[in-house]
Amino acid sequence: MKNKNKAIMIILSLLMPGLGNLYIGDKKKGSILLAVSLITTAVSDKYKIITGLFIIYYIYAILTCLSTYNNQLES
């Protein structure tokens, strides 16, 4: 991992799950998380229950990004 700033990664993850993963180079996971985020955001206006699930997913995505970041630092 080439000089990736943890603060930038967290900010990107907070803006939209998946962006932080893309920033640190985890393209596969980042693309999947971003696609799910965009789809969930698009349908959340119609189905209010999804909004609650999105919050849980949002937290999961941020923790996944942090885990990937830490694993890359160790290797």
N, CA and C atoms as an extended XYZ file, in Angstrom:
225
Properties=species:S:1:pos:R:3:atomname:S:1:resname:S:1:resid:I:1 pbc="F F F"
N         0.849       -1.172        0.000 N   MET     1
C         0.000        0.000        0.000 CA  MET     1
C         0.896        1.237        0.000 C   MET     1
N         0.699        2.115       -0.960 N   LYS     2
C         1.555        3.273       -1.114 CA  LYS     2
C         0.954        4.495       -0.417 C   LYS     2
N         1.482        4.846        0.738 N   ASN     3
C         1.148        6.092        1.425 CA  ASN     3
C        -0.332        6.453        1.404 C   ASN     3
N        -1.164        5.549        1.787 N   LYS     4
C        -2.596        5.824        1.851 CA  LYS     4
C        -2.922        6.389        3.223 C   LYS     4
N        -3.595        7.510        3.241 N   ASN     5
C        -3.925        8.216        4.463 CA  ASN     5
C        -5.186        7.614        5.094 C   ASN     5
N        -5.070        7.194        6.346 N   LYS     6
C        -6.186        6.558        7.034 CA  LYS     6
C        -7.357        7.521        7.198 C   LYS     6
N        -7.074        8.798        7.457 N   ALA     7
C        -8.142        9.787        7.631 CA  ALA     7
C        -8.950        9.959        6.340 C   ALA     7
N        -8.254       10.015        5.212 N   ILE     8
C        -8.952       10.135        3.925 CA  ILE     8
C        -9.803        8.901        3.670 C   ILE     8
N        -9.262        7.729        3.990 N   MET     9
C       -10.003        6.489        3.813 CA  MET     9
C       -11.294        6.505        4.627 C   MET     9
N       -11.218        6.959        5.875 N   ILE    10
C       -12.400        6.994        6.738 CA  ILE    10
C       -13.412        8.007        6.210 C   ILE    10
N       -12.950        9.169        5.783 N   ILE    11
C       -13.860       10.186        5.242 CA  ILE    11
C       -14.574        9.660        4.004 C   ILE    11
N       -13.837        9.009        3.120 N   LEU    12
C       -14.461        8.441        1.925 CA  LEU    12
C       -15.477        7.362        2.293 C   LEU    12
N       -15.156        6.555        3.296 N   SER    13
C       -16.083        5.513        3.739 CA  SER    13
C       -17.340        6.121        4.350 C   SER    13
N       -17.181        7.239        5.029 N   LEU    14
C       -18.340        7.907        5.605 CA  LEU    14
C       -19.217        8.541        4.528 C   LEU    14
N       -18.595        9.030        3.466 N   LEU    15
C       -19.369        9.620        2.372 CA  LEU    15
C       -20.214        8.566        1.670 C   LEU    15
N       -19.597        7.437        1.371 N   MET    16
C       -20.318        6.347        0.717 CA  MET    16
C       -19.530        5.060        0.919 C   MET    16
N       -20.148        4.067        1.560 N   PRO    17
C       -19.461        2.794        1.747 CA  PRO    17
C       -18.943        2.243        0.419 C   PRO    17
N       -17.694        1.815        0.449 N   GLY    18
C       -17.044        1.285       -0.741 CA  GLY    18
C       -15.975        2.223       -1.276 C   GLY    18
N       -16.150        3.528       -1.086 N   LEU    19
C       -15.161        4.479       -1.590 CA  LEU    19
C       -13.832        4.339       -0.855 C   LEU    19
N       -13.874        4.089        0.437 N   GLY    20
C       -12.643        3.900        1.201 CA  GLY    20
C       -11.880        2.673        0.736 C   GLY    20
N       -12.605        1.598        0.456 N   ASN    21
C       -11.965        0.387       -0.051 CA  ASN    21
C       -11.322        0.630       -1.414 C   ASN    21
N       -12.008        1.356       -2.269 N   LEU    22
C       -11.431        1.679       -3.575 CA  LEU    22
C       -10.178        2.526       -3.408 C   LEU    22
N       -10.205        3.453       -2.471 N   TYR    23
C        -9.055        4.322       -2.225 CA  TYR    23
C        -7.817        3.539       -1.802 C   TYR    23
N        -8.008        2.518       -0.957 N   ILE    24
C        -6.850        1.750       -0.489 CA  ILE    24
C        -6.471        0.608       -1.429 C   ILE    24
N        -7.186        0.496       -2.545 N   GLY    25
C        -6.796       -0.471       -3.565 CA  GLY    25
C        -7.543       -1.786       -3.551 C   GLY    25
N        -8.531       -1.927       -2.673 N   ASP    26
C        -9.327       -3.154       -2.631 CA  ASP    26
C       -10.499       -2.984       -3.595 C   ASP    26
N       -10.215       -3.146       -4.889 N   LYS    27
C       -11.188       -2.822       -5.925 CA  LYS    27
C       -12.400       -3.751       -5.939 C   LYS    27
N       -12.182       -5.029       -5.707 N   LYS    28
C       -13.296       -5.979       -5.751 CA  LYS    28
C       -14.292       -5.683       -4.634 C   LYS    28
N       -13.808       -5.639       -3.403 N   LYS    29
C       -14.689       -5.393       -2.270 CA  LYS    29
C       -15.287       -3.986       -2.343 C   LYS    29
N       -14.474       -3.011       -2.740 N   GLY    30
C       -14.959       -1.644       -2.855 CA  GLY    30
C       -16.075       -1.511       -3.877 C   GLY    30
N       -15.929       -2.175       -5.003 N   SER    31
C       -16.952       -2.118       -6.056 CA  SER    31
C       -18.263       -2.749       -5.590 C   SER    31
N       -18.147       -3.879       -4.907 N   ILE    32
C       -19.349       -4.556       -4.405 CA  ILE    32
C       -20.043       -3.686       -3.352 C   ILE    32
N       -19.270       -3.163       -2.400 N   LEU    33
C       -19.861       -2.327       -1.353 CA  LEU    33
C       -20.493       -1.064       -1.940 C   LEU    33
N       -19.823       -0.464       -2.902 N   LEU    34
C       -20.353        0.744       -3.527 CA  LEU    34
C       -21.635        0.444       -4.304 C   LEU    34
N       -21.659       -0.647       -5.042 N   ALA    35
C       -22.860       -1.020       -5.802 CA  ALA    35
C       -24.045       -1.268       -4.868 C   ALA    35
N       -23.814       -2.008       -3.791 N   VAL    36
C       -24.887       -2.263       -2.826 CA  VAL    36
C       -25.348       -0.953       -2.198 C   VAL    36
N       -24.409       -0.061       -1.901 N   SER    37
C       -24.759        1.232       -1.313 CA  SER    37
C       -25.635        2.047       -2.249 C   SER    37
N       -25.267        2.088       -3.512 N   LEU    38
C       -26.031        2.870       -4.484 CA  LEU    38
C       -27.427        2.289       -4.696 C   LEU    38
N       -27.512        0.981       -4.789 N   ILE    39
C       -28.822        0.333       -4.969 CA  ILE    39
C       -29.694        0.562       -3.735 C   ILE    39
N       -29.115        0.382       -2.561 N   THR    40
C       -29.868        0.576       -1.322 CA  THR    40
C       -30.341        2.014       -1.192 C   THR    40
N       -29.500        2.958       -1.539 N   THR    41
C       -29.878        4.365       -1.485 CA  THR    41
C       -31.012        4.657       -2.462 C   THR    41
N       -30.953        4.060       -3.630 N   ALA    42
C       -31.974        4.301       -4.652 CA  ALA    42
C       -33.350        3.777       -4.239 C   ALA    42
N       -33.389        2.647       -3.550 N   VAL    43
C       -34.690        2.069       -3.183 CA  VAL    43
C       -35.128        2.427       -1.770 C   VAL    43
N       -34.279        3.085       -0.997 N   SER    44
C       -34.629        3.360        0.394 CA  SER    44
C       -35.764        4.372        0.533 C   SER    44
N       -35.962        5.230       -0.448 N   ASP    45
C       -37.081        6.170       -0.380 CA  ASP    45
C       -38.419        5.446       -0.476 C   ASP    45
N       -38.447        4.398       -1.251 N   LYS    46
C       -39.689        3.651       -1.442 CA  LYS    46
C       -39.953        2.684       -0.288 C   LYS    46
N       -38.907        2.077        0.233 N   TYR    47
C       -39.051        1.076        1.288 CA  TYR    47
C       -38.320        1.562        2.533 C   TYR    47
N       -39.039        2.062        3.498 N   LYS    48
C       -38.433        2.676        4.692 CA  LYS    48
C       -37.666        1.674        5.554 C   LYS    48
N       -38.023        0.403        5.520 N   ILE    49
C       -37.325       -0.594        6.339 CA  ILE    49
C       -35.870       -0.732        5.905 C   ILE    49
N       -35.614       -0.502        4.643 N   ILE    50
C       -34.253       -0.630        4.142 CA  ILE    50
C       -33.345        0.413        4.771 C   ILE    50
N       -33.901        1.560        5.143 N   THR    51
C       -33.096        2.618        5.748 CA  THR    51
C       -32.425        2.126        7.024 C   THR    51
N       -33.152        1.401        7.869 N   GLY    52
C       -32.579        0.840        9.090 CA  GLY    52
C       -31.500       -0.177        8.795 C   GLY    52
N       -31.728       -1.007        7.801 N   LEU    53
C       -30.730       -2.001        7.413 CA  LEU    53
C       -29.499       -1.328        6.812 C   LEU    53
N       -29.705       -0.207        6.134 N   PHE    54
C       -28.594        0.508        5.529 CA  PHE    54
C       -27.639        1.030        6.591 C   PHE    54
N       -28.171        1.448        7.724 N   ILE    55
C       -27.315        1.936        8.813 CA  ILE    55
C       -26.407        0.813        9.303 C   ILE    55
N       -26.954       -0.372        9.459 N   ILE    56
C       -26.146       -1.529        9.875 CA  ILE    56
C       -25.109       -1.849        8.802 C   ILE    56
N       -25.513       -1.827        7.549 N   TYR    57
C       -24.603       -2.088        6.433 CA  TYR    57
C       -23.498       -1.047        6.380 C   TYR    57
N       -23.849        0.211        6.629 N   TYR    58
C       -22.906        1.327        6.628 CA  TYR    58
C       -21.796        1.085        7.643 C   TYR    58
N       -22.180        0.692        8.848 N   ILE    59
C       -21.205        0.395        9.906 CA  ILE    59
C       -20.337       -0.790        9.495 C   ILE    59
N       -20.957       -1.837        8.947 N   TYR    60
C       -20.208       -3.011        8.481 CA  TYR    60
C       -19.174       -2.613        7.425 C   TYR    60
N       -19.578       -1.775        6.483 N   ALA    61
C       -18.678       -1.377        5.402 CA  ALA    61
C       -17.478       -0.604        5.937 C   ALA    61
N       -17.703        0.264        6.898 N   ILE    62
C       -16.602        1.041        7.479 CA  ILE    62
C       -15.646        0.126        8.244 C   ILE    62
N       -16.188       -0.800        9.022 N   LEU    63
C       -15.341       -1.737        9.767 CA  LEU    63
C       -14.557       -2.641        8.821 C   LEU    63
N       -15.171       -3.059        7.735 N   THR    64
C       -14.486       -3.875        6.733 CA  THR    64
C       -13.325       -3.105        6.113 C   THR    64
N       -13.556       -1.843        5.833 N   CYS    65
C       -12.511       -1.011        5.249 CA  CYS    65
C       -11.338       -0.852        6.214 C   CYS    65
N       -11.639       -0.609        7.478 N   LEU    66
C       -10.583       -0.487        8.484 CA  LEU    66
C        -9.798       -1.786        8.619 C   LEU    66
N       -10.502       -2.900        8.591 N   SER    67
C        -9.853       -4.200        8.702 CA  SER    67
C        -8.907       -4.438        7.511 C   SER    67
N        -9.382       -4.131        6.317 N   THR    68
C        -8.547       -4.285        5.124 CA  THR    68
C        -7.326       -3.396        5.198 C   THR    68
N        -7.512       -2.158        5.649 N   TYR    69
C        -6.414       -1.209        5.798 CA  TYR    69
C        -5.363       -1.758        6.755 C   TYR    69
N        -5.804       -2.246        7.916 N   ASN    70
C        -4.874       -2.780        8.906 CA  ASN    70
C        -4.166       -4.035        8.400 C   ASN    70
N        -4.866       -4.888        7.680 N   ASN    71
C        -4.248       -6.089        7.117 CA  ASN    71
C        -3.187       -5.736        6.082 C   ASN    71
N        -3.438       -4.694        5.300 N   GLN    72
C        -2.449       -4.279        4.305 CA  GLN    72
C        -1.210       -3.687        4.965 C   GLN    72
N        -1.401       -3.030        6.088 N   LEU    73
C        -0.258       -2.476        6.804 CA  LEU    73
C         0.645       -3.573        7.347 C   LEU    73
N         0.037       -4.668        7.792 N   GLU    74
C         0.795       -5.771        8.390 CA  GLU    74
C         1.576       -6.566        7.340 C   GLU    74
N         1.085       -6.574        6.106 N   SER    75
C         1.757       -7.397        5.088 CA  SER    75
C         2.726       -6.614        4.249 C   SER    75
